[in-house]
Amino acid sequence: MILIRSSAFRGNNDGVVDKGPAETGGGSARSGLIGVGILAVIAVVAVGAFIVFQSGSGAETTTTLAAAAAPTTTVATPTTATEAVTTTTVTPTTATTEPEDDPNPFVGWWAATDVDGSFLDLRVDADGGFMYWDSASGICAANGLGHSPQTWAGTATFVLDELPTMTATGIRECFPYGDNNGDLGEAAADFVYDLETDMLEFVLDGVRYTRAPLLSPSTDPNPFVGVWEATDSDGTRVTMKIDGVGTWQSRDTRSGGCENMGLTYATWSAEGTGMFDLQGIPSFAVQTTTFCHPVDGEAVPRSEDVVLTYEYRPESDEVALVLFLETIFTRVP
């Protein structure tokens, strides 16, 4: 349910119907009866329209719209001291990350570059769940876990007033080399939304996030189109995006190949334009130059003019990177 209470609509102090000018001179009794009859008809019409109107200071109009029951976000916008307070209760939809499907501006995918040069990704669902990734975390380094990748996952609450704010509370975890992950415990922090730029700002360090809209596979018959993620053979997170014209982007946090070059906790990335072959076993091939992004350093070429080939698996709706060891990508919902 979405409940909207607003003090923006007020009538004249004389009521719903403006009074006409007073007659000059002595009017006939018949004219008076006609006038009374007209007013009575207007009153009946007004009642039949089921409109509730209150005039004067503090008046309010209440409208109730039906929606599916779900957790709610309450928005309170104070006005001047002499006016009523506008209160909006927003009912989230199901867990979606498509911003056009939800009135909450925080819902969606966001991306940023951290102050140390690492890649940041944030997903906010309409039900309040969130997931955050840092490809090379300074917080992990400060806790003796190197600049390892970090995740932060939990639940967010929203205050959608003049300065929309999201408070994210969840568990932070680092992923250094080796089998032991570093659990940093629970943490809470705020993001604010800038309506003019459609950006988020992380309050603690001022890093600003831009929207990273997903590519909907439902609008394209090509099965490769969309956003994909995988877990690499060394346990790191790999992401990939492919659009309908073959534009391709991919990123691997904490790349083992970059580590072999002496670049500890560097992020691997690549982009390019590939070709589709949708006959037989659907495949996608892209020729690209890959890069390593060390912490606090310039990008370093990793492999030049390498050809990467992906195959689509229709039975499981997965994409496989065909190398010595297959990396299986699942579609991001």
C-alpha positions in Angstrom: 0.0 0.0 0.0 1.2 3.5 -0.8 -0.3 6.1 1.5 0.1 9.8 0.5 -1.0 12.5 2.8 -0.6 16.0 1.5 -1.4 19.6 2.6 -0.8 21.0 -0.9 -4.5 21.1 -1.8 -6.7 23.8 -0.2 -9.8 25.7 -1.3 -10.8 29.2 -0.9 -11.7 30.4 2.6 -15.3 30.7 1.4 -15.6 27.0 0.7 -15.6 24.8 -2.5 -17.9 27.0 -4.5 -17.0 30.7 -4.9 -19.9 33.0 -4.0 -21.1 35.5 -6.7 -21.4 39.2 -6.0 -24.4 40.4 -3.9 -27.4 41.7 -5.7 -28.0 45.4 -5.5 -31.6 46.6 -4.8 -34.5 44.4 -3.8 -34.7 41.1 -5.7 -37.9 39.1 -6.0 -38.7 36.1 -3.8 -38.8 33.9 -6.9 -35.1 34.8 -7.7 -34.2 33.9 -4.1 -35.9 30.5 -4.4 -34.1 29.7 -7.7 -30.7 30.6 -6.1 -31.4 28.3 -3.1 -32.4 25.5 -5.5 -29.1 25.9 -7.5 -27.0 25.8 -4.3 -28.9 22.7 -3.2 -28.2 20.9 -6.5 -24.5 21.8 -6.3 -24.3 20.5 -2.8 -25.8 17.1 -3.9 -23.4 16.8 -6.8 -20.4 17.6 -4.4 -21.5 14.9 -2.0 -22.1 12.4 -4.7 -18.5 12.9 -6.0 -17.1 11.5 -2.8 -14.6 14.3 -2.4 -13.5 15.2 1.1 -12.3 18.8 1.4 -11.3 20.7 4.4 -10.6 24.4 4.2 -8.3 26.6 6.3 -4.9 25.9 7.9 -4.0 22.3 8.5 -6.4 20.9 5.9 -5.4 17.6 4.2 -6.4 15.2 1.5 -5.9 11.5 2.0 -5.5 9.1 -1.0 -5.1 5.3 -0.7 -3.6 3.3 -3.6 -3.8 -0.5 -3.5 -0.5 -2.4 -3.7 1.0 -5.7 -2.6 1.8 -6.0 1.1 5.5 -5.6 1.8 8.0 -3.9 4.1 7.5 -0.1 4.1 9.7 2.9 3.9 8.4 6.0 5.6 9.1 9.5 4.3 8.4 12.6 6.5 8.8 16.0 5.0 8.2 18.9 7.4 6.8 22.1 6.1 6.4 25.5 7.8 5.2 25.6 11.4 1.7 26.7 10.4 1.2 23.9 7.8 0.5 20.2 8.0 3.3 17.7 7.7 3.4 15.7 4.4 3.9 12.0 5.1 4.4 9.4 2.4 4.5 5.7 3.1 6.2 3.8 0.2 5.5 0.1 -0.3 8.5 -1.6 -2.0 7.8 -4.1 -4.8 9.4 -7.5 -5.0 13.1 -7.8 -4.9 14.1 -6.1 -8.1 17.1 -4.0 -9.1 15.4 -2.2 -12.0 15.1 1.5 -10.8 12.1 2.2 -13.1 10.1 -0.4 -11.3 10.4 1.2 -7.8 9.9 4.8 -6.5 12.9 4.4 -4.2 15.9 6.2 -6.0 18.4 4.0 -4.3 17.2 0.8 -6.0 19.5 -0.4 -8.8 23.2 -1.1 -9.6 25.9 1.5 -8.9 29.6 1.7 -9.7 32.5 3.9 -8.5 36.3 4.1 -8.3 37.6 4.3 -4.8 40.1 6.8 -3.6 42.8 4.2 -3.8 41.8 3.3 -7.4 39.9 0.1 -6.7 36.6 -0.7 -8.3 33.4 -0.5 -6.3 30.1 -2.1 -7.1 26.9 -1.7 -5.2 23.5 -3.4 -5.7 20.4 -2.2 -3.8 17.2 -4.3 -4.0 13.7 -2.9 -3.5 13.2 -5.1 -0.5 16.1 -3.4 1.3 18.8 -6.0 0.7 22.1 -4.8 -0.5 25.5 -6.2 -1.7 28.7 -4.2 -2.0 32.0 -5.2 -3.6 35.4 -3.6 -3.3 38.0 -5.1 -5.7 41.0 -4.1 -3.4 39.9 -3.0 0.0 41.9 -0.5 2.1 39.9 -1.6 5.1 41.1 -5.2 4.6 44.7 -3.9 4.4 44.3 -1.9 7.6 43.2 -5.2 9.3 46.3 -7.0 8.2 44.6 -8.9 5.3 46.3 -7.1 2.4 44.5 -5.2 -0.2 42.2 -8.2 -0.7 38.7 -8.0 -2.2 36.0 -7.1 0.3 32.2 -7.8 0.3 29.6 -6.1 2.5 26.1 -7.5 2.6 23.0 -6.9 4.7 19.9 -4.8 4.9 19.4 -1.1 4.2 16.8 1.4 5.6 15.8 4.5 3.7 14.7 8.0 4.7 13.3 9.7 1.6 13.1 13.4 2.7 14.7 16.5 1.2 18.1 14.7 1.5 17.4 11.0 0.7 19.6 8.8 2.8 20.2 5.0 2.9 21.7 3.5 6.0 23.4 0.2 5.1 24.0 -2.3 7.9 25.7 -5.7 7.2 28.7 -8.0 7.6 32.0 -7.1 6.0 34.3 -9.9 4.8 37.8 -9.9 3.2 39.1 -12.5 0.8 42.9 -12.6 1.0 45.0 -15.3 -0.6 44.6 -18.7 1.1 41.6 -20.5 2.5 40.9 -18.3 5.5 38.6 -15.4 4.9 38.7 -12.4 7.1 35.4 -11.6 8.9 35.4 -7.9 9.9 32.1 -8.1 11.7 29.1 -5.8 11.3 29.3 -2.2 10.0 26.8 0.5 9.3 27.3 3.6 7.0 25.2 6.1 5.1 24.8 6.9 1.4 22.9 10.0 0.3 21.2 10.5 -3.1 21.7 13.6 -5.3 18.5 14.1 -7.3 20.2 16.7 -9.7 22.9 14.3 -10.8 21.2 10.9 -10.1 24.3 9.9 -8.1 25.0 8.4 -4.7 27.6 9.7 -2.3 29.2 7.5 0.4 29.2 9.8 3.4 32.4 8.5 5.1 34.8 9.4 2.2 32.8 11.3 -0.4 33.1 8.7 -3.1 30.3 9.2 -5.7 28.5 6.4 -7.4 26.9 6.5 -10.9 24.2 4.2 -12.0 25.3 1.0 -13.8 22.1 0.0 -15.6 21.6 -3.7 -16.3 21.0 -5.0 -19.8 17.7 -6.8 -19.9 17.9 -10.1 -21.8 14.1 -10.1 -22.4 14.5 -7.3 -25.0 17.0 -9.2 -27.2 16.8 -12.7 -28.6 20.6 -13.0 -28.3 21.2 -15.2 -25.2 24.6 -13.6 -24.5 23.1 -10.2 -23.9 23.1 -9.3 -20.2 25.2 -9.1 -17.1 27.0 -12.2 -15.9 29.1 -13.2 -12.9 31.3 -16.1 -12.0 33.7 -17.5 -9.3 37.2 -17.9 -10.8 39.3 -21.0 -10.1 41.1 -19.1 -7.4 37.8 -18.1 -5.7 37.6 -14.5 -6.9 34.6 -12.8 -8.4 34.5 -12.2 -12.1 31.9 -10.0 -13.8 31.0 -9.6 -17.5 28.6 -7.4 -19.5 27.7 -8.0 -23.2 25.2 -5.9 -25.2 23.4 -6.6 -28.4 26.1 -5.2 -30.7 28.9 -7.2 -29.1 30.3 -4.6 -26.8 32.0 -6.6 -24.0 33.5 -5.7 -20.6 34.9 -8.0 -18.0 36.7 -7.7 -14.6 38.3 -10.1 -12.2 39.1 -9.0 -8.6 42.4 -10.2 -7.1 43.7 -11.7 -10.4 46.0 -14.7 -10.2 47.5 -13.7 -13.6 48.3 -10.3 -12.3 49.8 -11.9 -9.1 52.1 -13.9 -11.4 53.4 -10.5 -12.7 54.3 -9.5 -9.1 51.2 -7.2 -8.8 49.7 -8.3 -5.5 45.9 -7.8 -5.2 45.6 -6.2 -8.6 42.3 -6.2 -10.5 42.2 -7.6 -14.0 40.0 -5.9 -16.6 39.4 -6.0 -20.4 36.9 -4.6 -22.9 36.3 -4.8 -26.6 33.8 -5.7 -29.3 33.3 -9.3 -30.3 31.4 -11.4 -32.8 28.4 -13.8 -32.2 27.9 -17.1 -33.8 24.4 -18.3 -32.9 24.4 -21.4 -35.1 24.8 -24.8 -33.5 26.4 -24.2 -30.1 26.0 -20.4 -29.6 29.4 -18.7 -29.1 30.9 -15.3 -28.7 34.5 -14.4 -29.4 36.3 -11.2 -28.6 39.9 -10.1 -29.3 41.2 -7.8 -26.6 44.1 -6.5 -24.6 43.8 -7.2 -20.9 45.1 -5.0 -18.0 46.2 -5.3 -14.4 45.2 -2.5 -12.0 47.5 -2.5 -9.0 46.6 -0.6 -5.9 47.6 3.0 -6.0 49.2 2.5 -9.4 48.7 2.8 -13.2 47.2 0.1 -15.3 49.7 -2.4 -16.7 49.0 -4.4 -19.9 48.7 -8.1 -19.1 48.0 -9.8 -22.5 47.8 -8.2 -25.9 45.5 -9.3 -28.7 44.3 -12.3 -26.8 41.2 -14.0 -28.1 38.6 -15.1 -25.5 35.8 -17.4 -26.6 32.5 -18.0 -24.6 29.8 -20.6 -25.2 26.2 -20.4 -24.2 24.6 -23.4 -22.4 20.8 -23.2 -23.0 19.9 -26.0 -20.7 21.2 -24.1 -17.7 21.2 -20.5 -19.0 24.9 -20.2 -18.3 27.9 -18.9 -20.3 31.3 -20.8 -20.2 34.7 -19.2 -20.8 36.5 -21.8 -22.9 40.0 -22.1 -21.6 42.1 -24.8 -20.0 39.8 -24.6 -17.0 36.2 -23.5 -17.7 34.8 -20.5 -15.9 31.0 -20.7 -15.7 29.1 -17.5 -15.6 25.5 -17.2 -14.3 23.1 -14.5 -15.3 22.7 -11.6 -12.9 19.0 -11.3 -12.2 
